[in-house]
């Protein structure tokens, strides 16, 4: 019994020393991060959860009574739980409305819709009173050439200093990731859809 107590005491002391070291390192990093400004966050990769993460950030900002807006690219008119909730809370949405490109099969129509949605983005990016802008699935518009990448990058870099922008979508261009402050890649290790499991309302859409 005594041996066990001694062992527990040793393990607790080792744990305390490790946690003290970790605490000191974290405090130093917090102390060093003193620049205050908005950030550009890119959520990319082939895995599930990019838009969900983006909407979670919008919900967080709304919870702090911050001004937010959402522009959805590659989205149709089907139900969207996040949109339904956030619009009730006063978040303005612009939805491209054409749906997936493989459904429309009309490049000119997609380009026109993308550019109309981008006009809304460009206006938001000039608004110093907007704290957070989510541009959901923007990366597709850049990869398909529907929008001019240089124009988009310039507008992002010229936005108000305190405005944060979240961009989601697969295959984020390297030029976009280069100017981003935070880039997260979501990897698809496993997905229910690949096993033939139908997408569920309230979970997947």
NUROMI-329816 format. One record per residue (C-alpha): residue in one letter; x, z, y. Coordinates in pm, 1 decimal. Last residue first. Example, Ala and Ser with C-alpha at 12.3 -4.5 7.8 and 13.67 -1.06 7.14 Angstrom:
<atoms>
  residuo         X         Z         Y
        S    1367.0     714.0    -106.0
        A    1230.0     780.0    -450.0
</atoms>
This chain:
<atoms>
  residuo         X         Z         Y
        X   -2741.6   -4416.8    1976.5
        X   -2523.9   -4281.4    1694.8
        X   -2653.3   -3924.7    1682.3
        X   -2984.3   -3909.8    1867.4
        X   -3126.2   -4203.5    1673.9
        X   -2936.8   -4255.1    1352.4
        X   -2719.6   -4550.9    1250.7
        X   -2792.8   -4656.2     891.6
        X   -2550.7   -4555.9     618.8
        X   -2404.0   -4858.1     438.5
        X   -2067.9   -4699.7     364.1
        X   -1907.1   -4884.6     654.7
        X   -2180.1   -4741.9     877.8
        X   -2072.7   -4386.9     787.4
        X   -1732.4   -4436.8     949.7
        X   -1388.8   -4317.6     835.1
        X   -1039.7   -4302.3     986.8
        X   -1143.0   -4506.7    1288.5
        X    -888.9   -4420.4    1560.8
        X    -989.5   -4317.7    1912.9
        X    -706.0   -4386.2    2156.2
        X    -686.6   -4165.5    2464.7
        X    -524.7   -4275.1    2789.6
        X    -485.5   -4042.6    3089.4
        X    -337.1   -4125.4    3428.8
        X    -414.9   -4495.2    3403.0
        X    -201.2   -4757.2    3580.6
        X     -19.7   -4871.9    3265.1
        X    -333.6   -4845.2    3052.3
        X    -499.5   -5112.1    3265.2
        X    -199.4   -5345.8    3243.3
        X    -184.1   -5287.3    2867.9
        X    -536.7   -5422.3    2830.8
        X    -786.6   -5180.2    2670.1
        X    -864.7   -5311.4    2323.5
        X   -1188.5   -5130.3    2258.1
        X   -1402.1   -4985.2    2533.7
        X   -1430.2   -4703.6    2784.4
        X   -1331.2   -4654.5    3146.4
        X   -1355.1   -4317.7    3325.1
        X   -1294.1   -4312.0    3700.2
        X   -1214.6   -4003.6    3908.8
        X   -1253.1   -4012.2    4287.5
        X   -1044.8   -3775.4    4499.6
        X    -804.1   -4038.0    4631.5
        X   -1071.9   -4288.7    4727.0
        X   -1033.3   -4617.4    4534.6
        X    -748.5   -4859.0    4612.9
        X    -587.1   -4839.1    4268.4
        X    -913.7   -4907.6    4091.2
        X    -996.1   -5197.8    4323.6
        X    -654.4   -5352.9    4263.7
        X    -690.3   -5317.1    3887.2
        X   -1031.6   -5485.2    3890.7
        X    -913.4   -5774.9    4104.1
        X    -605.2   -5821.7    3886.8
        X    -820.4   -5825.2    3574.2
        X   -1055.2   -6095.5    3700.9
        X   -1384.5   -6044.7    3522.8
        X   -1546.3   -6246.8    3243.4
        X   -1202.1   -6311.9    3095.2
        X   -1312.7   -6201.7    2748.7
        X   -1049.6   -5924.9    2743.6
        X   -1142.7   -5803.7    3091.3
        X   -1516.0   -5792.3    3025.7
        X   -1454.6   -5627.2    2690.0
        X   -1255.5   -5349.6    2857.5
        X   -1551.2   -5249.5    3076.2
        X   -1734.6   -5088.7    2783.7
        X   -1872.7   -4802.0    2997.8
        X   -1753.4   -4784.6    3355.4
        X   -1806.6   -4416.4    3434.2
        X   -1763.6   -4318.1    3799.2
        X   -1693.5   -3962.7    3913.1
        X   -1670.2   -3783.1    4247.7
        X   -1860.6   -4027.2    4465.7
        X   -1848.4   -3922.6    4833.0
        X   -1548.4   -4144.8    4909.7
        X   -1749.8   -4456.4    4814.5
        X   -1525.5   -4762.5    4788.1
        X   -1507.8   -4758.9    4409.0
        X   -1886.0   -4728.6    4395.7
        X   -1922.1   -5058.4    4580.7
        X   -1675.6   -5229.2    4347.1
        X   -1862.3   -5094.1    4044.5
        X   -2190.8   -5234.7    4174.2
        X   -2027.6   -5573.2    4229.3
        X   -1885.8   -5543.5    3876.5
        X   -2238.0   -5530.2    3733.8
        X   -2319.4   -5859.3    3906.0
        X   -1993.4   -6005.0    3777.2
        X   -2077.3   -5902.7    3422.9
        X   -2428.2   -6048.5    3445.5
        X   -2295.2   -6382.8    3570.6
        X   -2026.0   -6388.3    3301.6
        X   -2277.6   -6307.9    3027.2
        X   -2516.1   -6581.7    3141.7
        X   -2232.6   -6833.8    3152.1
        X   -2112.9   -6733.4    2806.3
        X   -2450.1   -6764.5    2633.9
        X   -2442.6   -6651.4    2271.5
        X   -2672.8   -6367.4    2381.4
        X   -2652.6   -6178.8    2051.6
        X   -2280.7   -6227.3    1980.1
        X   -2212.6   -6129.9    2340.3
        X   -2379.0   -5792.3    2287.9
        X   -2661.7   -5696.2    2519.2
        X   -2756.0   -5881.2    2836.2
        X   -2863.6   -5576.0    3035.4
        X   -2558.0   -5519.1    3252.3
        X   -2697.8   -5172.1    3310.6
        X   -2651.8   -5009.9    3650.6
        X   -2718.4   -4638.1    3644.0
        X   -2763.9   -4377.9    3918.0
        X   -2740.6   -4011.7    3806.0
        X   -3038.8   -3815.1    3938.3
        X   -3080.3   -3557.7    3664.2
        X   -3361.8   -3754.4    3501.9
        X   -3122.8   -4051.3    3503.8
        X   -2878.2   -3837.4    3304.9
        X   -3121.0   -3771.4    3021.2
        X   -3251.2   -4124.6    2971.7
        X   -2901.1   -4268.0    3008.1
        X   -2758.4   -4033.3    2746.6
        X   -3041.8   -4109.8    2505.3
        X   -3002.7   -4486.3    2534.5
        X   -3302.8   -4695.2    2430.4
        X   -3263.7   -5074.5    2405.0
        X   -3233.8   -5280.9    2724.1
        X   -2893.8   -5423.0    2644.9
        X   -2543.1   -5294.7    2690.4
        X   -2220.6   -5492.5    2699.5
        X   -2131.9   -5332.5    3036.2
        X   -2278.5   -5002.5    3150.6
        X   -2221.4   -4879.9    3506.1
        X   -2257.2   -4504.8    3556.5
        X   -2259.3   -4290.6    3869.9
        X   -2163.6   -3933.3    3960.8
        X   -2187.1   -3691.9    4254.5
        X   -2082.6   -3341.3    4152.3
        X   -2329.0   -3058.2    4102.8
        X   -2092.3   -2875.7    3861.7
        X   -2318.0   -2953.8    3565.9
        X   -2327.5   -3313.5    3687.1
        X   -1949.5   -3326.6    3642.0
        X   -1978.4   -3198.0    3283.4
        X   -2255.2   -3446.2    3204.4
        X   -2039.2   -3731.7    3334.4
        X   -1749.1   -3613.3    3118.3
        X   -1977.9   -3602.2    2814.7
        X   -2091.6   -3954.1    2897.0
        X   -1732.8   -4073.4    2871.9
        X   -1678.7   -3887.5    2546.7
        X   -1989.3   -4043.7    2396.4
        X   -1873.9   -4382.2    2522.2
        X   -1548.3   -4345.2    2332.3
        X   -1691.3   -4173.8    2024.4
        X   -1648.7   -4407.1    1727.9
        X   -1309.0   -4556.9    1648.0
        X   -1156.8   -4893.9    1738.6
        X    -941.3   -4771.6    2025.7
        X    -998.8   -4697.9    2394.4
        X   -1082.9   -4418.1    2635.2
        X    -912.1   -4480.8    2969.6
        X    -905.9   -4207.8    3234.8
        X    -812.0   -4278.9    3596.3
        X    -763.0   -3957.7    3790.6
        X    -893.2   -3797.4    4108.5
        X    -656.5   -3593.2    4316.3
        X    -490.0   -3250.5    4337.5
        X    -117.4   -3231.2    4261.1
        X     -24.3   -2880.2    4146.4
        X      65.5   -2930.2    3780.7
        X     392.3   -2730.4    3764.4
        X     217.0   -2392.7    3752.0
        X      -7.1   -2509.4    3468.9
        X     298.9   -2627.1    3274.1
        X     476.1   -2297.9    3334.8
        X     168.2   -2102.9    3228.4
        X     147.2   -2303.0    2906.3
        X     513.4   -2234.0    2822.9
        X     477.7   -1859.8    2892.2
        X     165.2   -1838.2    2675.8
        X     337.3   -2022.9    2391.6
        X     631.5   -1781.5    2401.3
        X     399.1   -1480.9    2407.6
        X     201.2   -1635.6    2122.2
        X     512.1   -1675.5    1908.3
        X     622.9   -1314.8    1976.8
        X     277.1   -1178.2    1896.1
        X     260.8   -1378.0    1571.4
        X     599.4   -1245.7    1460.2
        X     483.3    -892.2    1540.7
        X     159.0    -939.4    1349.6
        X     345.9   -1078.1    1048.0
        X     585.5    -783.3    1046.5
        X     299.8    -532.7    1079.7
        X     112.2    -700.3     797.0
        X     423.0    -684.8     577.0
        X     475.5    -316.8     657.7
        X     112.4    -244.2     578.7
        X     143.6    -429.9     248.8
        X     459.0    -237.1     156.2
        X     282.5      88.4     237.2
        X       0.0       0.0       0.0
</atoms>
